[in-house]
Amino acid sequence: MSPEASAGESMDADFTTCDLYDADESLQSLSLQLLNLGGRVRFTGRIRTISCYRDNGLVKELLNSPGEGSVLVVDGAGSVDSALIGDLIAASAIENGWAGVLIHGAVRDRAELARMDLGVRAMGSNPRKSVKDGLGQIDVPVQFGGVTFVPGATLWSDEDGVLVTAA
């Protein structure tokens, strides 16, 4: 399957990141090993981004808006000092049609997230809430794990890892 063919398919598209990479070695491969913490292990969608630090105000705001099958990539600067999403924000994401959330940081409510039909990848978990001041930036390129995440690019995630169309 080519990456172009899968990009327009539903959130439940049948793909493997290994086959996608074999078909197109220009895809970026995330070297950072993020945990699969959501109930949906395999997900794909167009990227939206947030850059923030220990503040999930913008994350909550964006996931409460129509996702249309997108994947939210949150660059939390790799901080696991406080969670950027939990079960309530994840429930909003599902209700609003988001395919998944990839977080360079922490989540909370792991047991609940594992039962939810949402792709969630993060560095780990912390029960501490983040602040909600709304500081940060939406839809800016973010970079971590050797990948540049550009709004509008396509992300694929499965058991083997994360691929992103080239920046």
C-alpha positions as CSV (number, residue, x, y, z in Angstrom):
1,M,0.0,0.0,0.0
2,S,1.4,3.4,-0.9
3,P,1.3,6.3,1.7
4,E,-0.7,8.3,-0.7
5,A,-3.5,5.7,-0.9
6,S,-3.8,5.4,2.8
7,A,-3.8,9.1,3.6
8,G,-7.4,9.6,2.5
9,E,-8.8,6.4,4.1
10,S,-10.7,6.2,7.3
11,M,-9.1,6.3,10.8
12,D,-9.4,2.5,10.8
13,A,-7.4,2.0,7.6
14,D,-5.5,-1.3,7.3
15,F,-1.8,-0.4,7.1
16,T,1.4,-1.3,8.7
17,T,4.2,1.3,9.2
18,C,6.7,-1.3,8.0
19,D,4.9,-1.7,4.7
20,L,4.5,2.1,4.3
21,Y,8.2,2.7,4.9
22,D,9.2,-0.1,2.5
23,A,7.1,1.6,-0.2
24,D,8.4,5.1,0.5
25,E,11.7,5.6,2.4
26,S,11.3,9.3,2.3
27,L,8.9,9.0,5.2
28,Q,10.2,10.3,8.5
29,S,10.4,7.7,11.3
30,L,10.1,8.8,14.9
31,S,13.1,7.5,16.8
32,L,11.6,8.5,20.2
33,Q,10.0,5.4,21.7
34,L,6.5,6.5,22.8
35,L,4.2,4.2,24.7
36,N,0.8,3.2,23.1
37,L,-1.6,4.3,25.8
38,G,-5.0,4.5,24.0
39,G,-7.5,1.9,23.1
40,R,-6.7,2.4,19.4
41,V,-3.2,1.2,18.6
42,R,-3.3,1.8,14.9
43,F,-4.3,5.3,13.7
44,T,-3.6,7.8,11.0
45,G,-4.6,11.3,10.0
46,R,-3.6,14.8,9.0
47,I,-1.5,16.5,11.6
48,R,-2.4,19.5,13.8
49,T,0.2,20.7,16.3
50,I,0.5,22.4,19.6
51,S,3.7,23.6,21.3
52,C,3.3,24.1,25.0
53,Y,5.0,23.4,28.4
54,R,3.1,22.0,31.3
55,D,0.0,23.9,30.2
56,N,-2.9,22.0,28.5
57,G,-5.2,24.9,28.0
58,L,-4.7,24.9,24.2
59,V,-4.8,21.1,24.1
60,K,-8.2,21.1,25.7
61,E,-9.5,23.9,23.5
62,L,-8.3,22.2,20.2
63,L,-9.6,18.7,21.1
64,N,-13.0,20.3,21.9
65,S,-13.2,21.4,18.3
66,P,-14.0,19.3,15.2
67,G,-11.0,17.0,14.5
68,E,-12.2,15.5,11.2
69,G,-10.0,12.4,11.7
70,S,-6.8,14.5,12.5
71,V,-4.0,13.6,14.8
72,L,-2.9,16.2,17.3
73,V,0.8,16.3,17.9
74,V,1.7,18.0,21.2
75,D,5.3,19.1,21.8
76,G,5.3,19.3,25.6
77,A,9.1,19.7,25.6
78,G,9.5,16.1,26.8
79,S,8.3,17.1,30.3
80,V,6.7,14.3,32.3
81,D,6.2,16.7,35.3
82,S,2.5,17.0,34.6
83,A,-0.1,15.5,32.3
84,L,-1.2,17.2,29.1
85,I,-4.3,15.0,28.6
86,G,-6.5,12.7,30.7
87,D,-9.7,10.8,30.3
88,L,-12.0,13.9,30.1
89,I,-10.0,15.6,27.4
90,A,-9.7,12.3,25.5
91,A,-13.5,11.8,25.7
92,S,-13.9,15.3,24.1
93,A,-11.4,14.3,21.3
94,I,-13.4,11.2,20.6
95,E,-16.7,13.1,20.6
96,N,-15.2,15.6,18.1
97,G,-13.8,13.1,15.7
98,W,-10.0,13.1,16.4
99,A,-8.1,9.9,15.4
100,G,-5.4,10.3,17.9
101,V,-3.0,12.3,20.0
102,L,0.8,12.0,20.1
103,I,2.4,13.7,23.1
104,H,6.0,14.6,23.7
105,G,5.2,14.6,27.4
106,A,2.9,12.8,29.8
107,V,-0.8,11.8,30.2
108,R,-2.9,10.7,33.1
109,D,-5.8,8.3,33.6
110,R,-3.9,5.5,31.8
111,A,-6.4,2.8,32.7
112,E,-9.3,4.9,31.2
113,L,-7.3,5.9,28.1
114,A,-6.6,2.2,27.4
115,R,-10.3,1.6,27.2
116,M,-11.1,4.6,24.9
117,D,-11.4,4.4,21.1
118,L,-8.6,7.0,20.6
119,G,-5.0,6.6,19.6
120,V,-2.7,7.9,22.3
121,R,1.0,7.8,22.3
122,A,3.1,9.5,25.0
123,M,6.3,9.3,27.0
124,G,4.6,8.2,30.1
125,S,2.1,9.3,32.8
126,N,1.9,11.5,35.8
127,P,-1.2,12.0,38.0
128,R,-0.4,15.7,38.4
129,K,-2.6,18.1,36.4
130,S,-1.1,20.8,34.2
131,V,-1.9,24.5,34.4
132,K,-4.6,25.8,32.0
133,D,-3.4,29.2,31.1
134,G,-3.6,28.6,27.4
135,L,0.1,29.4,26.8
136,G,1.7,28.0,23.7
137,Q,1.2,27.9,19.9
138,I,-1.2,26.1,17.7
139,D,-0.4,24.8,14.2
140,V,3.3,25.6,14.1
141,P,6.0,23.1,13.0
142,V,7.3,21.1,16.0
143,Q,10.3,18.9,16.1
144,F,11.3,15.9,18.3
145,G,12.6,12.4,17.9
146,G,14.2,13.2,14.6
147,V,10.9,14.2,13.0
148,T,9.6,17.6,11.9
149,F,5.8,17.6,12.4
150,V,4.2,20.1,10.0
151,P,0.5,20.9,10.2
152,G,-1.3,19.2,7.2
153,A,1.3,16.4,6.9
154,T,0.1,12.8,7.4
155,L,1.0,10.7,10.4
156,W,0.6,6.9,10.7
157,S,1.0,5.1,14.0
158,D,0.9,1.3,14.8
159,E,2.7,-1.3,17.0
160,D,6.0,-0.7,15.2
161,G,6.2,3.0,15.4
162,V,5.3,6.4,13.9
163,L,5.8,7.6,10.4
164,V,5.2,11.1,9.0
165,T,5.3,12.5,5.5
166,A,8.5,14.5,4.8
167,A,8.5,18.2,5.8
